[in-house]
Amino acid sequence: MYNNLVCNNINNMKNSEFNPFVVGKYVSAEYFCDREKETEMLKKQLRNGRNVTMIADRRLGKSELIRHLFAQPDIQGQYYTLMVDLYSTGSLAELVCQFSQEAYRTLPVHVSSWRDKFFRTISSLRVGFKLDALTGVPTFDIGLGDIHEPEVTLQQVFAFLEQADKPCVVAFDEFQQIAQYEEHNVEALLRTYIQNCKQTQFIFAGSRRHLMTQMFLSPAKPFYQSAVSIGLEPIPQDVYVTFAQTMFAKGGKQVEEQAVRRVYEEYRGITWYMQLILNELYSITLKGGICTADMTETAAENAVLVQQPFYRDLLAAMPSRQKRLLYAIAKERVARNLASESFVQKHGLQSASSVQSALRALREKDIVTDRDNGWSIYDAFLEKYIRTCISL
């Protein structure tokens, strides 16, 4: 959704100047804001051999926090760290493909003895091992077509991690995806393998609260109470203001405190949006200049402008009932009691039952989310587009 904007802004290194407001990836601790308590809490769980569940809204920075944790010198020295992003996966075979590739990249398989151990243990993946015809350098490249028995390969990957010369930490990002796989036994299968691991620990991160809560807090589910649960809240406003002003100062620029506070409040402290707007503000502020509060609207308009064609297509393809409910939520910003008669009448909706049906569909598509004791649109720029570009 945001690739074009990220390409235009995040890697803005014109005139050899790096934009310090990094969006959607982790660079280093220098460009990472706070999360000191959360980092120490995660370290504590690892030191005590506990698996962790981290549930947070999308774009609040949970993936970057995990990468920040993995970048800590003491963690790097004590563990092999693996980050497995499951967001785009839809089957066990896809999970196994991602997991095995990450294991190969992370552990020292460039050493021949380790490489032999990798393929001896994960014998089902030997088909992916090749020697470059020109250089003779060993390569590992597998696709879904190479995963013939995903359950067997998965068990072998876990067995390989258990043979490592130091403990491994595996972070499964967007872990709730496994609940929607075409296979119906993945949760139980993973739980069986994970509980047998002696020196491998796990972080289960997810953004769909209702699915993650059901997976880890429902007695009927295999992962019930199998991990310590950690929530992630927005970075405190004062902390983020100080961070933003420091980043501007390093680049020979200034930003008004009120400008940062306006951005924070507009985007409810959600890190991705704040970083992107500050990225844009930094780029349009001249060297030696001052970023003022009235510039924040220009930055937001630029962000929405880039996404406008996508938003038009999204809304054009959306069923009428879902679209009308989405407009009602955008108008309220945080909408409550959606099925009540007063809400239905106020926004000219068809009926309480049609609202509930449309709401389920919008939530399944990750277009709306329940936060702040009400419903709001996940994408803050989509909300702004609807509020400013569509007559409500």
VEXDREN-2710 file (C-alpha; in Angstrom, 1 decimal):
% VEXDREN-2710
k/r/px/py/pz
1/MET/0.0/0.0/0.0
2/TYR/2.7/2.4/0.9
3/ASN/5.7/1.2/-1.1
4/ASN/5.7/4.3/-3.4
5/LEU/5.8/6.7/-0.5
6/VAL/8.4/4.7/1.3
7/CYS/10.6/4.6/-1.8
8/ASN/10.3/8.4/-2.2
9/ASN/10.9/9.3/1.4
10/ILE/12.4/6.7/3.7
11/ASN/15.6/6.4/1.6
12/ASN/15.8/10.1/1.0
13/MET/19.6/10.4/0.7
14/LYS/19.7/13.3/-1.7
15/ASN/22.8/15.4/-1.3
16/SER/24.3/12.7/0.9
17/GLU/21.7/13.5/3.6
18/PHE/20.0/10.6/5.3
19/ASN/16.5/11.2/6.5
20/PRO/16.5/10.0/10.2
21/PHE/12.8/9.3/10.4
22/VAL/13.0/5.7/9.1
23/VAL/9.7/4.1/8.0
24/GLY/8.9/0.4/8.0
25/LYS/12.3/-1.0/8.7
26/TYR/15.0/-1.1/11.4
27/VAL/18.3/0.6/10.7
28/SER/20.1/1.0/14.1
29/ALA/19.5/2.1/17.7
30/GLU/20.4/5.6/16.7
31/TYR/17.2/6.0/14.7
32/PHE/15.0/3.9/17.0
33/CYS/12.9/5.8/19.5
34/ASP/12.7/4.6/23.1
35/ARG/11.1/1.2/23.9
36/GLU/13.8/0.7/26.6
37/LYS/11.4/-0.8/29.1
38/GLU/9.9/-3.2/26.5
39/THR/13.4/-4.2/25.3
40/GLU/14.5/-5.0/28.9
41/MET/11.3/-6.9/29.5
42/LEU/11.8/-9.1/26.5
43/LYS/15.4/-9.7/27.5
44/LYS/14.2/-10.8/31.0
45/GLN/11.8/-13.3/29.4
46/LEU/14.5/-14.8/27.3
47/ARG/17.0/-15.0/30.2
48/ASN/14.4/-16.9/32.1
49/GLY/13.6/-19.3/29.3
50/ARG/10.0/-18.1/28.6
51/ASN/8.3/-17.8/25.3
52/VAL/6.5/-14.5/24.6
53/THR/3.3/-13.4/23.0
54/MET/3.3/-9.8/21.8
55/ILE/0.0/-8.4/20.6
56/ALA/-0.1/-4.9/19.2
57/ASP/-2.0/-2.9/16.5
58/ARG/-0.4/-2.9/13.1
59/ARG/2.2/-0.2/12.5
60/LEU/2.8/0.4/16.2
61/GLY/6.3/-0.9/15.8
62/LYS/6.3/-4.5/17.1
63/SER/8.5/-5.8/14.3
64/GLU/11.0/-3.0/14.7
65/LEU/11.1/-3.7/18.4
66/ILE/11.9/-7.3/17.8
67/ARG/14.7/-6.3/15.4
68/HIS/15.9/-3.8/18.0
69/LEU/16.0/-6.6/20.6
70/PHE/17.9/-8.8/18.2
71/ALA/20.4/-6.1/17.5
72/GLN/21.4/-5.7/21.2
73/PRO/25.1/-6.8/21.6
74/ASP/24.3/-9.1/24.5
75/ILE/21.5/-10.8/22.6
76/GLN/23.7/-11.2/19.5
77/GLY/26.4/-12.7/21.6
78/GLN/24.2/-15.2/23.4
79/TYR/21.7/-16.3/20.7
80/TYR/21.1/-17.0/17.1
81/THR/18.0/-14.8/16.2
82/LEU/15.5/-15.7/13.5
83/MET/12.7/-13.4/12.2
84/VAL/10.0/-15.3/10.2
85/ASP/7.4/-13.0/8.7
86/LEU/4.1/-15.0/8.2
87/TYR/2.0/-12.1/7.0
88/SER/1.9/-13.3/3.3
89/THR/1.7/-17.0/4.1
90/GLY/-1.4/-19.1/3.6
91/SER/-0.3/-22.7/4.1
92/LEU/2.1/-24.8/6.2
93/ALA/4.3/-25.3/3.1
94/GLU/4.8/-21.5/2.9
95/LEU/5.6/-21.3/6.6
96/VAL/8.2/-24.1/6.2
97/CYS/9.7/-22.4/3.2
98/GLN/10.2/-19.1/5.0
99/PHE/11.4/-20.8/8.2
100/SER/14.0/-23.0/6.6
101/GLN/15.4/-20.2/4.5
102/GLU/15.7/-18.0/7.6
103/ALA/17.4/-20.9/9.5
104/TYR/19.9/-21.3/6.6
105/ARG/20.6/-17.5/6.5
106/THR/21.1/-17.1/10.2
107/LEU/23.1/-20.1/11.4
108/PRO/26.7/-20.5/10.3
109/VAL/26.0/-22.8/7.4
110/HIS/28.8/-21.1/5.4
111/VAL/31.0/-23.4/7.4
112/SER/31.1/-26.7/5.7
113/SER/30.6/-28.8/8.9
114/TRP/27.4/-26.7/9.6
115/ARG/26.2/-27.0/6.0
116/ASP/26.6/-30.8/6.2
117/LYS/24.7/-30.8/9.4
118/PHE/22.0/-28.7/7.9
119/PHE/21.3/-31.0/5.0
120/ARG/21.9/-34.1/7.1
121/THR/19.3/-33.0/9.5
122/ILE/16.9/-31.4/7.0
123/SER/17.4/-34.1/4.4
124/SER/14.1/-33.2/2.7
125/LEU/15.6/-29.9/1.5
126/ARG/18.8/-31.2/0.0
127/VAL/17.2/-30.5/-3.4
128/GLY/17.6/-26.7/-2.7
129/PHE/21.4/-27.0/-2.3
130/LYS/23.4/-26.1/-5.4
131/LEU/26.9/-25.0/-6.4
132/ASP/27.2/-21.9/-8.5
133/ALA/28.4/-23.0/-11.9
134/LEU/30.8/-20.1/-12.2
135/THR/32.1/-19.5/-8.7
136/GLY/31.6/-22.8/-7.1
137/VAL/30.0/-21.0/-4.1
138/PRO/27.3/-23.1/-2.4
139/THR/23.8/-21.6/-2.6
140/PHE/20.5/-22.6/-1.1
141/ASP/17.3/-21.8/-3.0
142/ILE/14.0/-23.5/-2.4
143/GLY/10.5/-22.9/-3.6
144/LEU/7.1/-24.2/-2.6
145/GLY/7.4/-26.9/-5.2
146/ASP/10.4/-28.3/-3.2
147/ILE/8.3/-28.7/0.0
148/HIS/6.8/-32.2/-0.6
149/GLU/6.2/-33.1/3.1
150/PRO/5.9/-29.9/5.1
151/GLU/5.3/-31.6/8.4
152/VAL/8.5/-33.7/8.1
153/THR/10.5/-30.7/6.9
154/LEU/9.2/-28.6/9.8
155/GLN/10.2/-31.2/12.3
156/GLN/13.6/-31.3/10.8
157/VAL/14.1/-27.5/11.0
158/PHE/13.3/-27.6/14.7
159/ALA/15.7/-30.4/15.1
160/PHE/18.5/-28.5/13.4
161/LEU/17.9/-25.4/15.6
162/GLU/18.2/-27.6/18.7
163/GLN/21.7/-28.8/17.5
164/ALA/23.0/-25.2/17.4
165/ASP/26.1/-24.4/19.5
166/LYS/24.1/-21.6/21.3
167/PRO/20.4/-21.1/21.9
168/CYS/18.1/-19.8/19.2
169/VAL/15.3/-17.3/19.4
170/VAL/12.6/-17.5/16.7
171/ALA/10.2/-14.6/16.3
172/PHE/7.1/-15.5/14.2
173/ASP/5.7/-12.2/13.0
174/GLU/2.0/-11.9/12.3
175/PHE/1.6/-15.3/13.9
176/GLN/-2.2/-15.2/13.7
177/GLN/-2.0/-16.1/10.0
178/ILE/-1.6/-19.8/10.9
179/ALA/-5.2/-19.8/12.2
180/GLN/-6.3/-19.1/8.6
181/TYR/-4.1/-21.7/6.8
182/GLU/-5.8/-24.2/4.4
183/GLU/-4.6/-27.0/6.8
184/HIS/-6.6/-27.2/10.1
185/ASN/-4.0/-28.8/12.3
186/VAL/-1.1/-26.3/12.1
187/GLU/-1.6/-24.8/15.6
188/ALA/-1.5/-28.3/17.3
189/LEU/1.4/-29.4/15.1
190/LEU/3.5/-26.3/15.9
191/ARG/2.6/-26.5/19.6
192/THR/3.8/-30.2/19.7
193/TYR/7.2/-29.3/18.1
194/ILE/7.7/-26.1/20.1
195/GLN/7.0/-27.7/23.5
196/ASN/9.7/-30.3/22.8
197/CYS/12.4/-27.6/22.1
198/LYS/15.0/-27.5/24.9
199/GLN/17.2/-24.6/23.8
200/THR/15.0/-22.7/21.3
201/GLN/12.7/-19.9/22.5
202/PHE/9.9/-18.2/20.6
203/ILE/8.3/-14.8/20.3
204/PHE/4.8/-14.9/18.8
205/ALA/3.9/-11.4/17.5
206/GLY/0.5/-10.5/16.0
207/SER/-1.7/-7.6/15.2
208/ARG/-5.1/-9.1/14.9
209/ARG/-6.1/-9.0/18.5
210/HIS/-9.2/-11.2/18.4
211/LEU/-7.3/-14.0/16.7
212/MET/-4.2/-13.8/18.9
213/THR/-6.3/-13.5/22.0
214/GLN/-8.3/-16.6/21.0
215/MET/-5.2/-18.6/20.2
216/PHE/-3.3/-17.9/23.5
217/LEU/-6.1/-17.3/26.0
218/SER/-8.8/-19.8/25.0
219/PRO/-8.6/-23.1/26.9
220/ALA/-9.7/-25.0/23.8
221/LYS/-6.6/-23.9/21.8
222/PRO/-3.3/-25.7/21.7
223/PHE/-1.3/-22.6/22.6
224/TYR/-3.4/-21.8/25.7
225/GLN/-1.2/-20.2/28.3
226/SER/2.0/-21.3/26.6
227/ALA/3.7/-17.9/26.6
228/VAL/4.0/-14.8/28.6
229/SER/1.8/-12.1/27.1
230/ILE/3.2/-8.6/26.5
231/GLY/1.2/-5.7/25.1
232/LEU/2.7/-2.8/23.2
233/GLU/1.4/0.8/23.8
234/PRO/2.3/4.0/21.9
235/ILE/5.5/5.6/22.8
236/PRO/4.9/8.4/25.4
237/GLN/4.2/11.7/23.7
238/ASP/6.9/13.6/25.6
239/VAL/9.5/11.0/24.7
240/TYR/8.6/11.1/21.0
241/VAL/8.8/14.9/21.0
242/THR/12.3/14.8/22.4
243/PHE/13.3/12.2/19.9
244/ALA/11.9/14.1/16.9
245/GLN/13.6/17.4/18.0
246/THR/16.9/15.5/18.5
247/MET/16.7/14.0/15.0
248/PHE/16.0/17.4/13.4
249/ALA/18.9/19.0/15.4
250/LYS/21.4/16.3/14.2
251/GLY/20.5/17.4/10.6
252/GLY/21.0/21.1/11.3
253/LYS/17.3/21.7/11.4
254/GLN/14.7/22.6/14.0
255/VAL/11.1/21.5/14.6
256/GLU/8.6/23.2/16.8
257/GLU/7.4/21.2/19.8
258/GLN/3.8/21.9/18.8
259/ALA/4.4/20.4/15.3
260/VAL/5.4/17.1/16.8
261/ARG/2.6/17.1/19.3
262/ARG/0.1/17.8/16.5
263/VAL/1.4/14.8/14.5
264/TYR/1.3/12.6/17.6
265/GLU/-2.3/13.5/18.5
266/GLU/-3.5/13.3/14.9
267/TYR/-2.2/9.8/14.5
268/ARG/-2.9/8.5/18.1
269/GLY/0.8/7.8/18.7
270/ILE/0.9/5.1/16.1
271/THR/4.6/4.9/15.2
272/TRP/4.5/4.2/11.4
273/TYR/2.3/7.2/10.6
274/MET/4.2/9.6/12.9
275/GLN/7.5/8.5/11.4
276/LEU/6.2/8.9/7.8
277/ILE/4.8/12.4/8.5
278/LEU/8.0/13.5/10.3
279/ASN/10.0/11.9/7.4
280/GLU/8.1/14.2/5.0
281/LEU/8.4/17.2/7.3
282/TYR/12.2/16.7/7.6
283/SER/12.5/16.5/3.8
284/ILE/10.6/19.8/3.2
285/THR/12.5/21.7/5.9
286/LEU/15.5/23.5/4.6
287/LYS/18.9/23.2/6.2
288/GLY/19.1/25.7/9.1
289/GLY/15.3/26.1/8.8
290/ILE/12.4/25.6/11.3
291/CYS/9.6/23.1/10.8
292/THR/6.4/24.8/12.0
293/ALA/3.1/23.3/13.1
294/ASP/1.3/24.7/10.0
295/MET/3.5/22.5/7.8
296/THR/2.0/19.3/9.2
297/GLU/-1.1/19.6/7.0
298/THR/1.1/19.9/3.9
299/ALA/2.9/16.7/4.9
300/ALA/-0.3/14.8/5.5
301/GLU/-1.7/16.0/2.1
302/ASN/1.4/14.7/0.4
303/ALA/1.0/11.3/2.1
304/VAL/-2.6/11.0/1.1
305/LEU/-1.9/12.2/-2.5
306/VAL/0.5/9.3/-3.1
307/GLN/-2.1/6.8/-1.9
308/GLN/-5.1/8.4/-3.7
309/PRO/-5.2/6.1/-6.7
310/PHE/-5.1/3.1/-4.5
311/TYR/-7.9/4.4/-2.2
312/ARG/-10.1/5.2/-5.2
313/ASP/-9.8/1.6/-6.5
314/LEU/-10.3/0.2/-3.0
315/LEU/-13.6/2.1/-2.5
316/ALA/-14.8/1.5/-6.0
317/ALA/-14.5/-2.3/-5.5
318/MET/-16.2/-2.2/-2.1
319/PRO/-19.8/-3.4/-1.7
320/SER/-22.2/-0.5/-1.0
321/ARG/-23.1/-1.5/2.6
322/GLN/-19.5/-1.8/3.6
323/LYS/-18.6/1.5/2.0
324/ARG/-21.5/3.4/3.7
325/LEU/-20.5/1.9/7.1
326/LEU/-16.9/2.9/6.4
327/TYR/-17.9/6.4/5.7
328/ALA/-19.9/6.6/8.9
329/ILE/-16.9/5.4/10.9
330/ALA/-14.6/7.9/9.2
331/LYS/-17.1/10.7/10.1
332/GLU/-17.0/9.7/13.7
333/ARG/-13.3/8.8/13.7
334/VAL/-14.0/6.5/16.7
335/ALA/-17.4/5.0/16.3
336/ARG/-19.3/3.4/19.1
337/ASN/-22.5/1.4/19.4
338/LEU/-22.6/0.7/15.6
339/ALA/-25.6/-1.5/15.8
340/SER/-27.7/0.9/17.9
341/GLU/-30.8/2.5/16.4
342/SER/-29.4/6.0/16.9
343/PHE/-26.2/5.2/15.0
344/VAL/-28.1/3.5/12.1
345/GLN/-30.5/6.4/11.8
346/LYS/-27.8/9.1/12.2
347/HIS/-25.8/7.8/9.2
348/GLY/-28.6/6.6/7.1
349/LEU/-27.7/2.9/7.3
350/GLN/-30.0/0.1/6.3
351/SER/-30.4/-1.9/9.5
352/ALA/-28.5/-3.1/12.6
353/SER/-28.1/-6.6/11.0
354/SER/-26.6/-5.1/7.8
355/VAL/-24.2/-3.0/9.9
356/GLN/-23.0/-6.1/11.8
357/SER/-22.5/-8.0/8.5
358/ALA/-20.6/-5.1/6.9
359/LEU/-18.5/-4.7/10.1
360/ARG/-17.5/-8.3/10.1
361/ALA/-16.4/-8.0/6.5
362/LEU/-14.4/-4.8/7.1
363/ARG/-12.7/-6.3/10.1
364/GLU/-11.7/-9.5/8.2
365/LYS/-10.2/-7.3/5.5
366/ASP/-8.2/-5.4/8.2
367/ILE/-9.8/-2.1/7.1
368/VAL/-11.3/-1.3/10.5
369/THR/-10.2/-2.2/14.0
370/ASP/-11.6/-2.0/17.5
371/ARG/-9.6/0.4/19.7
372/ASP/-10.3/3.1/22.3
373/ASN/-13.5/1.3/23.1
374/GLY/-14.8/1.9/19.6
375/TRP/-14.2/1.2/15.9
376/SER/-11.9/3.2/13.7
377/ILE/-10.3/2.9/10.3
378/TYR/-6.9/1.0/10.4
379/ASP/-5.3/3.2/7.8
380/ALA/-5.2/6.8/9.1
381/PHE/-4.4/8.1/5.6
382/LEU/-7.5/6.3/4.2
383/GLU/-9.6/7.9/6.9
384/LYS/-8.2/11.3/6.0
385/TYR/-8.8/10.7/2.3
386/ILE/-12.5/9.8/3.0
387/ARG/-12.9/12.8/5.4
388/THR/-11.3/15.4/3.0
389/CYS/-11.9/14.1/-0.5
390/ILE/-15.4/12.5/-0.2
391/SER/-18.6/14.4/0.7
392/LEU/-19.9/12.9/3.9
END
